[in-house]
Amino acid sequence: MNQDNQARSLVDLVAYQEAAVVSKTLIEKKVGTVSLFAFDKGQGLSEHTAPFDAMVCVLDGSAEITIAGEPFMVGAGEMIIMPANRPHSLKAVERFKMMLVMIRA
């Protein structure tokens, strides 16, 4: 049986690791990617920009996502869109898992 054709729990597909950020790419195509991330408390991504929109869907825990200097608290079951060409960063205020969807087209 093809494992790709089974229903899966997103939150269980990526595991926390102490003092680390763990990522797993689920789909990688020329037009975009879908990736899962697990951040230990206090871990994050430094400020950067991307030339395309990105959507964060929070699966577990919570994080502070800053977009163009404005902080947003996001938690499990919530999502936020990080617009193209606007600086953004992320910090896990507790252990935090997310799905990141980036569309390049």
C-alpha positions in Angstrom: 0.0 0.0 0.0 1.3 3.5 -0.9 1.9 5.4 2.3 1.3 8.7 0.5 -2.4 7.8 0.0 -3.2 7.4 3.7 -4.8 9.9 6.1 -2.2 11.2 8.6 -2.1 13.4 11.6 0.0 16.4 10.7 1.1 17.0 14.3 2.6 13.5 14.5 4.6 13.8 11.3 7.3 16.0 12.9 8.9 15.5 16.3 10.2 18.0 18.9 13.9 17.9 19.6 15.5 19.7 22.6 17.0 23.1 21.7 16.3 22.6 18.0 14.1 23.4 15.0 13.1 20.3 13.0 11.6 20.5 9.5 10.0 18.0 7.1 9.0 18.8 3.6 5.8 17.1 2.5 5.4 18.6 -1.0 8.1 20.4 -3.1 7.1 21.6 -6.5 8.2 24.5 -8.7 5.0 26.4 -7.8 5.3 25.9 -4.1 6.1 23.9 -1.0 4.3 22.5 2.1 6.6 21.9 5.1 6.1 20.9 8.7 8.2 22.5 11.5 8.7 21.7 15.2 10.3 24.4 17.4 11.5 23.8 20.9 10.6 26.6 23.3 12.7 29.7 22.6 13.7 28.6 19.2 12.8 30.6 16.1 13.6 32.0 12.7 15.5 35.3 12.4 14.0 38.2 10.4 14.0 37.6 6.6 11.9 38.3 3.6 10.6 36.0 0.8 9.5 37.0 -2.7 6.2 35.2 -2.3 3.4 34.8 0.2 3.6 32.2 2.9 0.9 30.8 5.1 1.6 29.5 8.6 -1.0 27.0 10.1 -0.3 26.4 13.8 -0.7 22.7 14.8 0.5 22.7 18.4 1.6 25.2 21.0 2.1 28.9 20.3 4.5 31.4 18.8 5.1 35.1 18.2 5.3 35.9 14.5 6.5 39.4 13.7 5.6 40.9 10.3 7.0 44.3 9.3 7.7 45.0 13.0 4.2 44.1 14.2 4.0 41.1 16.6 1.2 38.6 16.4 0.5 35.7 18.9 -0.7 32.6 17.1 -1.8 29.3 18.7 -3.0 25.9 17.7 -5.8 26.0 15.2 -4.9 29.5 14.0 -3.2 30.7 10.8 -1.5 33.8 9.6 -0.3 34.9 6.2 3.1 36.5 5.8 3.0 38.7 2.7 5.7 38.7 0.0 8.6 41.1 0.4 7.7 42.0 4.0 10.2 41.2 6.7 9.1 38.5 9.2 10.4 36.4 12.0 9.2 33.8 14.4 9.9 32.8 18.0 8.3 29.8 19.9 6.9 31.0 23.2 6.4 27.4 24.0 7.0 24.2 22.0 5.4 24.9 18.7 4.5 23.0 15.5 3.4 24.5 12.3 2.7 23.8 8.7 4.2 26.3 6.2 2.6 26.7 2.8 4.5 28.8 0.3 3.1 29.5 -3.2 5.5 30.8 -5.7 3.1 31.3 -8.7 
